[in-house]
Amino acid sequence: MKIAYAFRKGTFYPYEVKGFAEAVPKGPARTRYLRKVNEIGFDGIELGVDMLAGMGVENGDVAELRKELDDAGTPCVALRAGGALYQPKTAARNRDRLERAVKAAKALGAEVVNSAISAQLRNPTQGTAGTGGRFHDGSSQLASEDDYVRTAKVLHEVGEVAGAEGLDISIEVHQHSIADNSWSTLHLLELADSPNVYANPDLGNILWNYDEPEETPEEAIVALAPHSKYWHCKNLHRVHVEEVERAYFIRVPLPDGDIDYRFAISAMQDASFDGYLAIEGANLGDQLYQDQRSFDYVKSILDEPR
C-alpha cells in the first residue's frame, strides 16, 4: 500500500489562497512546498483537473508540470474530477470534465481518476446544503433507479476510455451523491459493470454525511475494500446535538478522530488493496504539521508485522 497526499489547502507563504484546494502557484513557494511533501515521505500527490490552470498549465500541455512534480519526487498519482452524471442540466458538462481528466491523467503519468459524483442542490425543501443534517439533496435516499442507470452508463463508457489508456476510475463515497454509502456504491459499480471502475471508500464522508451515520466505518470498509482502487482518508470528531437533529464535525489528523483507521487499514490489507491510501489533508492551520502526523500514523501501522 502506497501513501499519497490529497492536499486540501493551497495557502503557503507568501501566497494566500481563498477557496478550496487551490494549487500552489509557480515559483519558489511551490518548490519549498513540494520539497517538504517529499521529505515527509509521500509517494505522490493528488491534483484536481480544475487546478491545472492555476499551476501554470496552458492549453492542456502538462509536460512541464509533470517534469517539475517528478523531479521533486512528488509525482501526480491521481487526478480528480467530479459532478453528478444524471442531471440533464449538468451531466454533459460533468462528463466532459471526467473525460478531460482521463486525458490529463494520462499525460501526467497518474494511475487513477477519482470522481465524487456529487449533485448540486436542486430542491432546498428536500435537503441541506451542508453536512450533518437529516436529509441531503442528491443522495441515495432520494435517488431513483434511473439515476443509477444513467450514471452507470456514463461510467461504463468513460471507463472503457480510461482502460484503453491504462487508467482506472474510482468513485468516491461522498455527500450529495447517489454513491454515499457502501450499498449504493456497490449497486452503482454492479450496474457500471466495468473492469476499470472501482470504489474510493472515503469513510470520513460517511461519518460526515448525516446527523446519524447510515452505517459504521467498520461495516463500510469491510463491504467496499474488495472493490476499491484508490482511498481517501480523513478523520473527524462528531458532535451530535440531538435536540436539533444535527451533527457538527471537527476535522483532525487521522489518529485523533472517531474513525478507527487501524481497523480500516487492516481490512484493506486483507482485501489485497495495493493502491494509494491518500491522506486528505488539513484545511485549517499548519497543514504540513498535521498531515505529517497523519502520515506517520499510517506508516507505523503499515510497518507493523502482520
Backbone bond lengths (Angstrom), bond angles and torsions (degrees), N, CA, C in turn:
res aa  C-N    CA-C-N  psi(-1)  N-CA   C-N-CA  omega(-1)  CA-C   N-CA-C  phi
1 M - - - 1.458 - - 1.535 108.74 -
2 K 1.324 116.37 129.75 1.457 121.78 -179.72 1.533 109.69 -103.71
3 I 1.325 116.85 160.97 1.463 121.07 -175.45 1.527 109.47 -118.85
4 A 1.324 115.66 120.67 1.462 122.12 178.50 1.529 109.81 -109.06
5 Y 1.317 114.53 162.53 1.461 120.97 -179.90 1.525 109.68 -112.37
6 A 1.327 115.67 105.40 1.464 121.69 175.10 1.530 107.29 -94.07
7 F 1.341 115.86 75.21 1.465 118.53 -172.91 1.525 110.49 -68.35
8 R 1.351 115.43 148.83 1.452 120.91 -174.29 1.524 112.79 -128.72
9 K 1.319 116.40 17.09 1.461 119.96 178.44 1.512 108.60 -144.09
10 G 1.323 116.62 119.43 1.451 120.68 -176.70 1.514 113.97 -96.71
11 T 1.337 117.91 -1.26 1.461 119.74 178.20 1.517 109.92 -73.40
12 F 1.323 116.49 121.00 1.460 121.54 -179.41 1.523 106.39 -152.79
13 Y 1.316 117.60 119.21 1.461 122.11 -171.20 1.534 111.92 -48.94
14 P 1.309 118.36 132.69 1.462 128.37 10.26 1.528 114.56 -96.57
15 Y 1.323 117.31 15.85 1.453 119.87 -176.50 1.522 110.70 -95.61
16 E 1.339 115.77 128.83 1.461 120.68 172.94 1.522 107.46 -109.80
17 V 1.309 115.73 115.78 1.457 121.21 -176.00 1.520 108.98 -107.22
18 K 1.310 116.39 129.16 1.451 120.88 176.46 1.515 107.58 -105.29
19 G 1.308 116.26 119.92 1.453 120.47 -176.54 1.509 110.77 135.75
20 F 1.319 115.94 -179.63 1.462 121.79 -173.26 1.514 110.83 -98.30
21 A 1.332 115.80 126.82 1.464 122.70 169.52 1.522 113.05 52.98
22 E 1.326 116.22 40.58 1.458 119.09 177.28 1.533 109.70 -73.06
23 A 1.301 115.72 151.05 1.454 120.19 -179.82 1.518 110.58 -78.57
24 V 1.323 116.43 147.54 1.455 120.96 173.19 1.533 108.02 -69.03
25 P 1.334 118.29 126.34 1.473 119.83 -178.20 1.523 112.23 -61.15
26 K 1.311 115.16 167.62 1.458 120.07 179.38 1.522 109.91 -66.11
27 G 1.331 115.13 157.82 1.445 118.92 175.23 1.513 113.43 118.37
28 P 1.343 116.78 -168.86 1.465 121.23 -175.41 1.524 113.84 -58.63
29 A 1.332 117.84 -35.52 1.466 119.63 -178.57 1.521 110.78 -62.19
30 R 1.320 117.11 -41.20 1.465 119.70 179.68 1.525 110.49 -68.70
31 T 1.305 116.90 -37.57 1.461 119.80 177.94 1.523 110.75 -59.78
32 R 1.346 116.27 -46.09 1.470 119.97 179.15 1.519 111.17 -65.36
33 Y 1.313 115.25 -39.88 1.464 120.58 -179.21 1.530 110.82 -61.62
34 L 1.311 116.62 -51.32 1.460 120.65 -178.87 1.521 111.34 -63.86
35 R 1.329 116.50 -37.50 1.461 119.61 177.87 1.532 110.46 -60.19
36 K 1.328 117.09 -42.22 1.460 120.59 -179.97 1.522 111.14 -68.04
37 V 1.325 117.61 -40.08 1.466 120.63 176.89 1.519 110.39 -59.37
38 N 1.322 116.34 -42.19 1.462 120.90 177.51 1.528 111.63 -65.82
39 E 1.336 117.23 -40.77 1.460 120.87 179.95 1.526 111.95 -63.90
40 I 1.307 117.43 -35.60 1.464 120.25 178.06 1.522 110.47 -61.51
41 G 1.338 115.92 -36.24 1.454 119.80 176.42 1.513 115.14 121.24
42 F 1.325 118.03 3.98 1.462 120.38 179.21 1.524 111.07 -60.30
43 D 1.337 115.57 143.13 1.461 121.14 -179.92 1.520 112.61 -83.42
44 G 1.321 117.79 -10.60 1.450 121.79 -179.66 1.514 109.53 170.89
45 I 1.327 115.88 178.28 1.452 119.84 -179.42 1.520 110.77 -126.34
46 E 1.321 114.05 160.54 1.467 122.50 173.33 1.515 108.56 -104.36
47 L 1.333 116.31 134.67 1.456 122.38 174.67 1.523 109.21 -119.07
48 G 1.337 115.79 166.56 1.454 121.86 173.68 1.508 110.37 -107.07
49 V 1.315 117.43 143.26 1.461 119.98 -177.38 1.521 110.67 -61.17
50 D 1.347 117.45 -31.52 1.457 120.12 -179.75 1.529 112.33 -78.97
51 M 1.332 117.17 -8.81 1.459 121.37 178.68 1.522 112.55 -85.03
52 L 1.315 117.15 -16.31 1.462 119.75 -169.01 1.528 112.62 -61.77
53 A 1.338 116.82 -38.11 1.463 118.69 179.38 1.519 110.59 -61.73
54 G 1.353 117.08 -38.24 1.454 121.21 179.19 1.512 113.24 -70.72
55 M 1.343 116.82 -13.06 1.461 120.52 178.39 1.524 111.97 -100.64
56 G 1.320 114.76 16.80 1.456 118.89 173.37 1.511 114.83 89.88
57 V 1.342 117.89 8.59 1.466 120.44 -179.98 1.527 109.36 -80.18
58 E 1.307 117.22 126.56 1.458 122.31 -179.92 1.520 110.42 -113.76
59 N 1.325 116.36 130.26 1.464 122.38 174.26 1.524 112.86 55.03
60 G 1.324 115.83 34.61 1.456 119.41 175.40 1.513 114.93 77.83
61 D 1.343 118.77 3.12 1.461 121.12 -179.57 1.526 109.08 -83.80
62 V 1.319 115.93 105.35 1.466 120.39 -174.89 1.527 112.02 -102.69
63 A 1.321 118.13 5.68 1.470 120.38 -174.43 1.519 111.64 -59.73
64 E 1.340 117.15 -44.43 1.462 119.88 -178.61 1.523 110.86 -65.54
65 L 1.324 116.28 -42.98 1.459 119.68 178.96 1.524 110.88 -64.44
66 R 1.313 117.64 -42.25 1.467 120.09 178.81 1.520 110.74 -59.83
67 K 1.323 116.83 -43.29 1.460 119.81 179.77 1.527 110.93 -63.28
68 E 1.326 116.60 -41.92 1.463 119.82 179.58 1.529 110.87 -62.11
69 L 1.322 116.85 -44.82 1.463 120.72 -179.63 1.524 110.94 -66.38
70 D 1.314 116.64 -44.60 1.467 119.91 -179.81 1.529 111.47 -63.92
71 D 1.326 116.25 -42.40 1.461 120.14 -179.45 1.526 111.76 -64.55
72 A 1.336 116.28 -29.99 1.463 120.46 179.38 1.523 112.14 -81.27
73 G 1.323 117.54 -5.09 1.456 120.71 -176.66 1.510 112.85 75.68
74 T 1.345 116.10 20.82 1.469 121.42 179.61 1.527 109.79 -128.06
75 P 1.324 118.57 63.42 1.467 120.05 -176.90 1.520 112.10 -63.17
76 C 1.310 115.91 152.45 1.465 120.39 173.32 1.523 107.94 -75.40
77 V 1.335 116.60 117.38 1.465 120.60 -178.20 1.517 112.27 -105.19
78 A 1.342 116.56 -15.10 1.467 120.29 179.07 1.518 108.59 -152.44
79 L 1.321 114.85 145.02 1.458 121.98 177.24 1.519 107.40 -124.80
80 R 1.325 116.64 133.94 1.465 118.68 -177.00 1.524 111.13 -109.15
81 A 1.325 113.85 147.31 1.460 122.42 175.18 1.517 106.56 -153.37
82 G 1.309 117.84 134.47 1.462 118.57 -172.64 1.511 113.75 -130.94
83 G 1.335 113.45 -175.78 1.452 121.74 177.56 1.510 112.31 121.07
84 A 1.330 115.43 144.20 1.465 121.07 179.79 1.517 110.70 -65.15
85 L 1.331 115.32 147.31 1.460 121.22 -174.73 1.526 112.91 -113.60
86 Y 1.330 117.06 14.32 1.462 119.90 -178.11 1.519 113.91 -122.46
87 Q 1.346 118.74 -15.94 1.455 120.72 -179.71 1.525 110.16 -77.68
88 P 1.322 118.73 124.82 1.464 120.77 -175.81 1.531 113.68 -55.24
89 K 1.335 117.56 -35.02 1.459 120.73 -175.57 1.516 112.48 -68.70
90 T 1.323 117.75 -33.14 1.467 120.72 -171.56 1.525 114.44 -122.62
91 A 1.318 118.77 -7.49 1.467 121.12 -172.77 1.524 112.51 -60.04
92 A 1.329 117.14 -44.67 1.461 119.90 -177.22 1.530 110.54 -64.90
93 R 1.315 116.92 -41.82 1.463 120.66 179.46 1.525 111.48 -64.66
94 N 1.331 116.12 -41.75 1.461 119.60 -178.97 1.521 111.84 -70.55
95 R 1.332 116.24 -34.47 1.465 118.94 175.56 1.528 109.81 -64.95
96 D 1.326 116.39 -41.99 1.466 119.96 178.90 1.521 110.46 -61.26
97 R 1.344 117.62 -40.81 1.456 120.64 178.43 1.526 110.47 -62.84
98 L 1.331 116.48 -40.65 1.462 120.38 179.71 1.523 110.79 -65.30
99 E 1.326 117.51 -41.78 1.458 120.42 179.32 1.532 111.06 -67.99
100 R 1.333 117.05 -37.73 1.464 119.72 176.09 1.523 110.47 -63.94
101 A 1.338 115.95 -36.55 1.468 119.73 179.35 1.522 110.72 -64.98
102 V 1.323 117.61 -36.70 1.466 120.41 177.88 1.527 109.90 -62.27
103 K 1.325 116.64 -45.90 1.471 120.12 -179.68 1.532 111.06 -64.06
104 A 1.349 115.55 -44.38 1.463 119.09 -178.86 1.526 111.21 -67.08
105 A 1.335 116.62 -38.49 1.464 120.60 179.32 1.520 110.66 -62.38
106 K 1.305 116.71 -41.19 1.466 120.18 177.53 1.526 110.44 -60.74
107 A 1.330 116.15 -44.99 1.457 120.01 -178.19 1.530 111.94 -68.09
108 L 1.324 117.25 -30.78 1.462 121.48 179.94 1.523 112.52 -81.74
109 G 1.327 116.70 -13.85 1.457 119.98 -177.32 1.510 113.46 85.59
110 A 1.340 117.41 15.46 1.463 121.26 178.78 1.518 110.39 -74.18
111 E 1.322 115.89 163.66 1.457 121.26 -178.43 1.523 113.35 -106.03
112 V 1.332 116.39 -23.33 1.460 121.15 -171.58 1.517 110.14 -136.96
113 V 1.333 115.70 141.94 1.456 122.16 166.40 1.526 106.69 -108.07
114 N 1.317 115.88 118.61 1.460 120.59 -178.75 1.526 109.54 -99.39
115 S 1.332 116.03 134.58 1.461 119.84 -178.31 1.517 110.77 -131.45
116 A 1.324 115.66 121.31 1.466 121.29 168.64 1.517 106.27 -93.71
117 I 1.321 116.95 106.56 1.466 120.81 -171.83 1.529 109.96 -85.75
118 S 1.325 115.24 55.72 1.464 121.57 -176.84 1.515 110.92 -82.09
119 A 1.337 115.02 149.50 1.454 121.69 -178.07 1.518 110.97 -102.51
120 Q 1.318 115.89 153.84 1.451 121.19 171.64 1.526 109.38 -75.41
121 L 1.329 116.16 151.94 1.452 121.48 178.71 1.525 109.35 -64.15
122 R 1.335 116.51 122.28 1.458 120.97 -177.99 1.525 112.38 -107.61
123 N 1.327 116.59 -38.50 1.463 120.58 -175.64 1.522 108.86 -133.98
124 P 1.335 118.04 98.07 1.467 120.19 -176.75 1.523 113.68 -60.14
125 T 1.321 118.18 -19.04 1.470 119.34 179.40 1.519 111.63 -77.88
126 Q 1.328 117.81 -13.74 1.464 120.96 -178.32 1.517 113.51 -105.13
127 G 1.306 118.19 -9.51 1.448 118.61 -175.61 1.507 112.34 -155.88
128 T 1.311 115.84 -172.51 1.452 122.08 178.09 1.512 108.87 -127.22
129 A 1.324 115.05 150.94 1.458 119.71 -177.90 1.518 111.73 -78.21
130 G 1.313 117.77 -22.09 1.449 120.74 -176.90 1.508 112.86 -102.90
131 T 1.321 115.71 -145.15 1.451 121.79 179.40 1.520 108.94 -127.39
132 G 1.337 115.31 165.35 1.449 119.71 176.37 1.503 115.77 85.36
133 G 1.333 118.69 9.74 1.454 121.80 178.89 1.515 112.91 -96.55
134 R 1.333 116.21 -173.61 1.459 121.02 -179.15 1.520 112.13 -81.45
135 F 1.339 117.43 -34.43 1.456 121.85 -177.10 1.526 108.96 -135.33
136 H 1.347 114.47 156.76 1.461 119.14 177.77 1.519 109.94 -140.75
137 D 1.313 114.89 129.37 1.446 120.20 174.34 1.525 109.47 -62.51
138 G 1.321 116.79 142.51 1.457 121.10 179.75 1.512 114.51 82.60
139 S 1.321 117.81 4.64 1.458 122.17 -173.67 1.521 112.35 -86.95
140 S 1.329 115.45 170.05 1.457 120.25 173.94 1.522 111.10 -66.42
141 Q 1.338 117.04 -25.24 1.465 120.63 176.30 1.527 111.58 -56.80
142 L 1.329 115.83 -38.46 1.464 121.60 -171.96 1.522 112.94 -106.76
143 A 1.333 117.63 0.62 1.464 120.75 -174.78 1.522 112.00 -78.29
144 S 1.313 115.31 150.69 1.460 122.27 171.24 1.523 109.34 -97.94
145 E 1.316 115.98 163.63 1.460 119.20 176.56 1.522 110.69 -62.52
146 D 1.331 116.73 -32.09 1.460 119.88 178.29 1.523 111.32 -63.34
147 D 1.338 117.84 -33.48 1.463 120.74 176.47 1.527 110.10 -60.24
148 Y 1.324 116.02 -41.45 1.465 120.17 179.23 1.528 111.08 -69.03
149 V 1.314 116.85 -42.11 1.464 120.30 -177.59 1.526 110.65 -64.26
150 R 1.329 116.73 -44.74 1.466 120.21 179.42 1.530 111.09 -62.50
151 T 1.315 115.46 -45.25 1.465 119.98 -179.62 1.523 111.17 -63.63
152 A 1.323 116.00 -44.53 1.464 120.77 -178.16 1.524 111.19 -62.40
153 K 1.324 117.34 -37.03 1.468 120.75 179.27 1.526 110.45 -61.16
154 V 1.328 116.81 -45.51 1.464 120.16 179.01 1.518 110.49 -64.43
155 L 1.333 116.71 -44.23 1.462 119.99 -178.83 1.526 111.36 -62.68
156 H 1.317 116.55 -38.13 1.469 119.34 177.76 1.529 110.19 -63.39
157 E 1.334 116.12 -45.24 1.470 119.97 -176.99 1.527 111.68 -68.46
158 V 1.333 117.15 -44.96 1.464 119.29 179.33 1.530 109.88 -71.51
159 G 1.337 116.58 -29.62 1.456 119.79 175.36 1.516 112.04 -61.60
160 E 1.321 117.30 -36.31 1.463 120.40 176.93 1.525 110.78 -64.62
161 V 1.330 116.31 -40.60 1.466 120.77 178.10 1.530 109.89 -63.89
162 A 1.327 116.04 -44.90 1.465 120.40 179.84 1.525 110.82 -63.65
163 G 1.327 116.59 -43.56 1.454 120.47 -179.54 1.518 112.39 -61.08
164 A 1.323 115.96 -37.29 1.462 119.80 178.69 1.517 111.73 -65.33
165 E 1.332 116.50 -22.85 1.467 121.20 178.88 1.526 111.89 -97.44
166 G 1.333 117.04 5.02 1.452 120.73 -179.51 1.514 113.76 78.18
167 L 1.339 117.29 22.72 1.455 123.02 -177.62 1.520 111.17 -114.30
168 D 1.320 115.71 162.93 1.454 122.50 172.95 1.522 109.49 -123.23
169 I 1.319 115.52 159.19 1.463 122.94 175.72 1.523 108.45 -114.80
170 S 1.312 116.52 132.67 1.458 120.25 174.90 1.521 109.41 -113.45
171 I 1.328 115.74 136.38 1.459 122.14 178.61 1.518 108.06 -99.14
172 E 1.314 115.67 114.33 1.459 121.07 -176.13 1.524 110.97 -78.78
173 V 1.311 116.20 127.52 1.463 120.41 171.33 1.523 106.89 -64.82
174 H 1.349 117.02 120.63 1.463 119.19 -166.35 1.524 111.24 -151.13
175 Q 1.327 115.15 156.07 1.453 120.51 175.23 1.530 111.07 -66.32
176 H 1.337 116.06 155.88 1.465 122.48 178.65 1.529 111.42 56.27
177 S 1.312 115.89 31.93 1.456 122.01 -177.10 1.517 108.83 -131.07
178 I 1.322 116.51 147.96 1.463 119.20 175.49 1.526 110.68 -71.25
179 A 1.343 117.05 -10.93 1.468 122.36 172.70 1.526 107.63 -109.20
180 D 1.342 117.10 75.51 1.465 120.66 -174.82 1.525 113.27 -117.68
181 N 1.323 117.01 9.50 1.472 122.54 174.67 1.527 107.36 -158.65
182 S 1.315 116.58 -177.63 1.464 117.92 -173.11 1.528 112.21 -70.86
183 W 1.327 118.07 -43.60 1.471 118.18 -174.31 1.526 110.88 -66.71
184 S 1.335 117.71 -39.69 1.465 120.12 -178.14 1.527 110.99 -69.71
185 T 1.325 116.62 -36.40 1.460 120.21 177.94 1.523 110.91 -66.60
186 L 1.319 116.27 -43.74 1.467 119.69 178.23 1.524 111.65 -64.49
187 H 1.336 116.59 -36.92 1.464 119.84 177.57 1.523 110.59 -63.30
188 L 1.327 117.01 -42.42 1.454 120.79 179.32 1.525 111.38 -65.66
189 L 1.325 117.23 -42.08 1.468 120.05 178.78 1.528 111.04 -63.61
190 E 1.319 116.32 -38.50 1.468 119.22 178.78 1.521 110.44 -63.22
191 L 1.336 117.06 -42.31 1.460 120.17 179.99 1.532 111.45 -69.48
192 A 1.333 116.70 -37.41 1.470 119.61 179.95 1.521 111.14 -65.55
193 D 1.328 116.72 -34.80 1.460 122.32 173.51 1.534 111.28 48.47
194 S 1.325 115.30 55.78 1.461 119.96 -177.06 1.520 110.03 -128.96
195 P 1.327 117.48 135.65 1.467 120.68 176.19 1.515 112.80 -73.38
196 N 1.322 117.06 -1.69 1.473 120.45 -178.27 1.523 112.89 -120.78
197 V 1.332 117.96 13.23 1.466 121.83 178.59 1.523 108.30 -122.42
198 Y 1.331 115.27 123.50 1.461 122.02 -174.28 1.525 110.07 -131.68
199 A 1.329 114.83 -177.27 1.461 121.59 177.51 1.522 110.77 -99.24
200 N 1.322 114.93 154.39 1.466 124.02 164.74 1.532 105.26 -119.34
201 P 1.333 118.03 100.68 1.470 121.01 -171.14 1.525 112.92 -81.27
202 D 1.324 116.85 69.78 1.466 121.71 -177.76 1.528 109.54 -72.22
203 L 1.327 116.09 97.39 1.462 121.65 -176.79 1.522 111.64 -67.33
204 G 1.334 116.84 -31.05 1.453 119.52 178.27 1.506 112.22 -60.29
205 N 1.329 117.48 -37.00 1.457 120.39 -179.75 1.523 112.14 -70.56
206 I 1.330 118.02 -30.64 1.461 120.19 175.72 1.526 109.95 -68.43
207 L 1.338 116.23 -44.71 1.462 120.04 177.72 1.524 110.98 -63.63
208 W 1.300 116.64 -39.47 1.457 125.36 -174.28 1.529 113.00 -72.44
209 N 1.302 117.60 -19.14 1.448 121.41 -163.56 1.525 113.43 -70.09
210 Y 1.326 116.64 -63.92 1.470 121.30 -172.30 1.523 111.54 -112.94
211 D 1.328 115.39 170.79 1.463 118.76 177.17 1.519 111.03 -66.17
212 E 1.333 116.74 -32.51 1.463 122.93 173.45 1.520 107.24 -121.33
213 P 1.338 119.03 115.73 1.469 120.02 -178.36 1.525 112.25 -56.18
214 E 1.322 116.10 142.18 1.462 120.92 -179.16 1.527 112.30 -71.46
215 E 1.314 116.73 -24.23 1.458 121.20 179.51 1.519 108.17 -156.13
216 T 1.317 116.23 163.79 1.456 119.27 178.48 1.522 109.43 -80.86
217 P 1.344 117.30 156.27 1.467 119.16 175.05 1.525 112.33 -57.26
218 E 1.326 116.19 -35.96 1.463 120.10 -179.66 1.528 111.45 -64.54
219 E 1.332 116.66 -44.58 1.467 119.75 177.99 1.526 110.82 -62.05
220 A 1.318 116.04 -43.24 1.465 120.22 -175.87 1.517 111.76 -66.46
221 I 1.325 117.86 -45.25 1.467 119.22 -174.56 1.520 111.20 -70.68
222 V 1.314 118.10 -35.84 1.459 120.19 177.99 1.530 110.22 -64.40
223 A 1.343 116.65 -38.55 1.467 120.34 -179.39 1.525 112.21 -71.57
224 L 1.336 117.43 -37.36 1.462 120.81 -171.57 1.525 114.52 -95.07
225 A 1.318 117.69 -20.79 1.466 120.35 -175.26 1.531 113.72 -52.36
226 P 1.342 119.66 -45.01 1.472 118.86 -178.06 1.526 113.92 -67.89
227 H 1.333 117.32 -10.73 1.463 121.20 -175.25 1.528 111.90 -114.69
228 S 1.323 117.54 17.57 1.464 121.77 -171.06 1.524 112.12 -107.13
229 K 1.328 114.54 146.24 1.458 121.26 177.95 1.527 111.83 -122.64
230 Y 1.323 117.66 -25.29 1.464 123.56 -177.11 1.519 105.90 -145.55
231 W 1.371 117.95 151.09 1.463 118.56 -168.39 1.521 111.47 -145.39
232 H 1.334 116.58 108.06 1.453 122.12 172.64 1.528 109.76 -78.38
233 C 1.326 116.69 132.61 1.461 121.60 179.26 1.523 110.10 -128.02
234 K 1.325 115.93 120.15 1.461 122.96 171.46 1.518 107.09 -142.43
235 N 1.339 116.41 165.57 1.462 119.12 -179.11 1.518 110.30 -137.98
236 L 1.326 114.73 155.29 1.457 121.63 -175.02 1.517 110.19 -147.04
237 H 1.331 114.71 155.79 1.457 121.48 164.76 1.523 107.47 -97.39
238 R 1.319 116.76 130.30 1.467 121.89 178.32 1.530 109.06 -98.87
239 V 1.330 115.58 128.67 1.463 121.90 175.95 1.529 107.30 -117.75
240 H 1.324 116.40 107.50 1.461 121.28 -174.78 1.521 110.04 -95.14
241 V 1.330 115.67 123.20 1.465 121.68 175.85 1.522 107.05 -106.03
242 E 1.318 115.66 92.37 1.463 121.42 -170.44 1.522 112.24 -61.76
243 E 1.347 116.81 -33.53 1.462 120.06 -175.49 1.528 112.96 -63.37
244 V 1.316 117.28 -28.14 1.466 120.40 -179.22 1.531 111.51 -110.60
245 E 1.341 116.29 8.57 1.467 121.92 178.43 1.527 111.11 52.49
246 R 1.326 114.28 51.38 1.462 119.04 -178.25 1.525 109.95 -148.78
247 A 1.301 115.91 148.39 1.457 121.98 175.15 1.521 109.27 -119.95
248 Y 1.311 115.13 148.98 1.463 122.39 177.42 1.520 107.89 -123.21
249 F 1.323 116.59 153.19 1.460 120.21 -169.74 1.521 111.19 -133.21
250 I 1.323 115.40 141.57 1.457 123.27 177.48 1.516 107.73 -117.38
251 R 1.318 116.96 119.66 1.466 122.39 -178.04 1.531 109.63 -74.58
252 V 1.316 117.75 131.40 1.471 122.30 -177.56 1.527 109.16 -140.00
253 P 1.335 118.26 162.99 1.472 120.40 174.12 1.528 111.37 -60.02
254 L 1.315 116.18 160.41 1.462 121.63 -171.59 1.527 115.05 -55.12
255 P 1.345 120.82 -38.34 1.457 118.03 -177.01 1.524 114.17 -76.79
256 D 1.342 118.40 -5.88 1.461 120.19 -167.91 1.525 114.77 -107.62
257 G 1.325 119.14 -5.11 1.454 120.56 -172.37 1.509 114.31 -100.53
258 D 1.334 115.37 -167.38 1.463 122.59 -174.05 1.518 113.43 -81.97
259 I 1.344 117.88 -15.50 1.465 121.10 -179.23 1.527 109.43 -89.62
260 D 1.312 116.26 130.78 1.463 122.28 179.52 1.529 108.77 -86.87
261 Y 1.327 116.23 95.99 1.457 119.12 -177.73 1.522 113.06 -77.84
262 R 1.306 118.34 -15.06 1.463 118.90 171.69 1.532 109.22 -64.67
263 F 1.320 116.59 -43.81 1.466 121.19 176.09 1.525 110.06 -62.91
264 A 1.334 115.73 -47.33 1.458 120.05 -174.69 1.527 111.71 -63.82
265 I 1.329 116.78 -44.27 1.472 119.93 179.31 1.523 110.38 -62.56
266 S 1.329 117.47 -40.17 1.466 120.39 178.38 1.522 110.97 -62.51
267 A 1.327 116.65 -40.43 1.465 120.14 178.72 1.524 111.09 -63.69
268 M 1.322 116.75 -40.76 1.457 119.92 178.94 1.533 111.03 -68.49
269 Q 1.308 116.97 -38.81 1.465 119.80 177.34 1.522 110.80 -62.71
270 D 1.311 117.26 -43.30 1.464 120.33 -179.63 1.524 112.11 -65.93
271 A 1.341 116.34 -23.05 1.467 120.69 176.00 1.524 111.49 -88.59
272 S 1.343 116.72 8.52 1.474 123.01 178.93 1.528 112.55 61.40
273 F 1.333 116.44 34.22 1.461 120.77 176.30 1.521 109.22 -67.92
274 D 1.324 117.27 123.32 1.462 121.25 -179.38 1.522 112.00 -123.93
275 G 1.342 115.71 20.02 1.461 120.21 178.75 1.509 111.92 -90.10
276 Y 1.336 115.55 -156.29 1.453 121.53 -177.99 1.523 110.99 -95.56
277 L 1.325 115.85 127.31 1.451 122.40 164.18 1.521 105.21 -85.30
278 A 1.324 117.10 111.85 1.459 121.48 -174.54 1.520 109.55 -101.69
279 I 1.315 115.88 112.71 1.462 120.87 178.07 1.518 108.12 -75.12
280 E 1.326 115.40 114.01 1.462 120.96 -178.80 1.530 107.33 -83.91
281 G 1.319 115.27 109.22 1.444 121.43 -162.81 1.510 116.73 -70.43
282 A 1.317 114.33 168.63 1.462 122.31 177.22 1.523 109.96 -63.96
283 N 1.332 115.68 146.34 1.462 119.22 177.62 1.523 112.95 -113.41
284 L 1.336 116.86 3.04 1.454 122.23 175.23 1.529 108.41 -136.71
285 G 1.331 115.55 153.10 1.462 119.39 176.34 1.514 112.97 73.85
286 D 1.328 115.67 -159.38 1.462 122.35 -179.82 1.522 108.31 -78.73
287 Q 1.316 115.05 96.64 1.465 120.15 -174.68 1.523 111.82 -62.09
288 L 1.330 117.10 -41.81 1.451 119.43 -173.72 1.530 111.85 -69.43
289 Y 1.315 117.57 -35.03 1.462 120.09 176.34 1.531 110.22 -65.64
290 Q 1.330 116.17 -47.68 1.460 119.86 -179.12 1.528 111.77 -65.69
291 D 1.326 115.79 -40.53 1.459 119.07 -177.10 1.527 112.06 -73.88
292 Q 1.331 117.40 -27.23 1.467 119.23 172.33 1.522 110.24 -66.61
293 R 1.329 118.07 -37.52 1.465 120.68 176.17 1.529 110.12 -61.01
294 S 1.322 116.53 -42.26 1.459 119.95 178.00 1.519 111.04 -64.16
295 F 1.349 116.21 -44.22 1.462 120.31 179.05 1.524 110.81 -60.07
296 D 1.329 117.19 -48.48 1.462 120.75 -177.18 1.523 111.17 -61.99
297 Y 1.316 116.49 -37.23 1.471 121.04 177.91 1.525 110.69 -63.65
298 V 1.322 116.55 -48.75 1.467 120.63 -179.77 1.533 110.22 -62.79
299 K 1.327 116.00 -45.13 1.467 119.90 -177.65 1.534 110.35 -61.64
300 S 1.336 117.38 -38.79 1.459 119.88 -179.64 1.522 111.83 -63.85
301 I 1.332 116.43 -35.38 1.462 119.83 178.22 1.519 110.52 -71.83
302 L 1.328 116.35 -43.64 1.465 120.60 -179.20 1.533 111.16 -63.87
303 D 1.324 116.98 -30.00 1.462 120.63 -177.83 1.523 112.83 -82.69
304 E 1.321 117.74 -9.15 1.464 119.32 -179.94 1.521 110.59 -71.12
305 P 1.328 118.53 142.17 1.467 121.02 176.31 1.523 110.06 -61.39
306 R 1.335 115.63 144.43 1.462 120.10 179.39 1.523 109.23 -109.59
